[in-house]
């Protein structure tokens, strides 16, 4: 059985990453620059690095969630969009054969 707690925790991490917005990162960098802990140039680099890391983490999270959902669907034996499309094609073929037989 799929561990739903893992999915919930993974989604919560994604929500947490989304909460760290560009504005918050820039505010942190400005605060550090004002306090003299880093230069303005270092602050800009910090913002760029943190935004890149957040984007990478978001993409990784999306991939993992998609994979987990696919695995869950497979384990639950639920028909996929492709399965339904295949069934529709088979029904159309059978309907056509039935009409030809009736004619």
Secondary structure, 3 states (H helix, E strand, C coil): CCCHHHHHHHHHHHHHHHHCCHHHHHHHHHHHHHCCCCCHHHHHHHHHHHHHHHHHHHHHHHHHHHHHHHHHHHHHCCCCHHHHHHHHHHHHHHHHHHHHHHC
